[in-house]
Amino acid sequence: MTLQAAVQAVRGTHDILPDEIQHWQRLEATFRTITARFGFSEIRTPVFEHTELFARGIGETTDIVGKEMYTFQDEGETSLTLRPEATAGIVRAAIQHTLVQQNPIVRLWTTGAMFRRERPQKGRQRQFHQFNAELLGSAETEADAEIIALAAMILQNAGLTQFELHVNSLGNSASRTQYRKALTDYFRPHIDAMSEESQKRLERNPLRILDSKSAADADIVKGAPLLTDFLDDESRTRFERVQMLLTALDVPFVLNARLVRGLDYYCHTAFEFVTTRLGAQNAIGGGGRYDGLFEQLGGVSTPGIGFALGIERLLLLLAEENNDHGKQAETAAAPDVYVIGLDAESRTLALKTAHRLRLQGFVATTDAGARSMKAQMRDANRTNTRFVLIIGEAERLSGNVILKQMATGEQQECGIEDTARLAEVLSGR
Ligand code: HAM
């Protein structure tokens, strides 16, 4: 590899530059505020785990485990994988630290980078970020309604308007076994006409065929039996109750009998938030119930439900919907004061003065490059600094400085050691 190639970000990864970060921080603030309203606590788990955790948790036959994981051998024999999603790691942590034994209902959220070796395109990266929430310990339909209402409230508060919530029920395992059989029976006579990928999936995981994007499969998939027709009474009643609760909470939804999700741990409620704008990557987020996952990972049987939102996709859509991104940029926190030192000795005093003001809680910047006064004034203008404070030899000798308000040109004299007075002027008193 050439040095030129080595100093480019790896394909499918992105730098988040200072001029974009405020959008990330605003979303993160929304996640924090809204999850707190629902009584969720933050958890942070490692970005890599044992490969086996994801293979067992997400399912060997899924695309994620089958072809998208970043897996490496650690020294010795251990196979490790960069997390492709957060749920398996959170459930692992809950089992390891007996969280549900200490407190029967546990509400957790996390946010961070996830890694999937997918083909990069708009809204699809190899390192991407998710906001993730999990409600552990309740098999009740109230938990389903709460988790979906939380996701919807986050999207609304973030300012997103053009989206739909799709819900489906995958039923209990008896329903799914029946359905799997019906699907295999339905696809088998058509299989020679179908894509290679679907041929492979027929025996291993026929539900995945429903997600096929291949044109060859489209018509055949359209005629496939629907999971909802195979729900047993218990699963059906449960799903009806979830719908009733969502209606009671005023969360609009669309029934989508074709929604199967790409991870194997789901049962009963499955849901996805999709954008109503055009584009290939239409899922903003998704989730569902995973009552078998704890046992699958060797823990005590514990029900759970959760969801993840894709932060990059959410930001892309917010930008397209033009939700005040421009306005936000203008109102980004501007420094209170730029302290300019005109010569070497004055620069030391400028540094000390700025530092004293920071200790008072003001945003005070100085030039770290010993540039000319003109260059420093330009810098102060560029950063929308409210005041400049200029220190030269005359100011050092007299002990008095001029604070100039940039917007009005108004000037006020002040003792340089008089921190209280400087603070008053900067606070506009
Ligand atoms: P997921 O549907 O695989 O679910 O991912 C959730 C969201 O992450 C997607 O809807 C999408 O917005 C975003 N996402 C996924 N892959 C990419 C990618 N390559 N580039 C950009 N964004 C992406 C899960 O991960 C489950 N763990 C959700 C969950 C939590 N279920 C229960 N609890």
Boltz pocket constraint, residues with backbone or C-beta under 6 A from the ligand:
constraints:
  - pocket:
      binder: B
      contacts: [[A, 84], [A, 85], [A, 86], [A, 87], [A, 116], [A, 118], [A, 123], [A, 124], [A, 125], [A, 126], [A, 128], [A, 129], [A, 130], [A, 132], [A, 133], [A, 134], [A, 262], [A, 263], [A, 273], [A, 283], [A, 284], [A, 285], [A, 286], [A, 287], [A, 288], [A, 289], [A, 290], [A, 305], [A, 306], [A, 307], [A, 308], [A, 309], [A, 310], [A, 311], [A, 312], [A, 313]]
      max_distance: 6.0
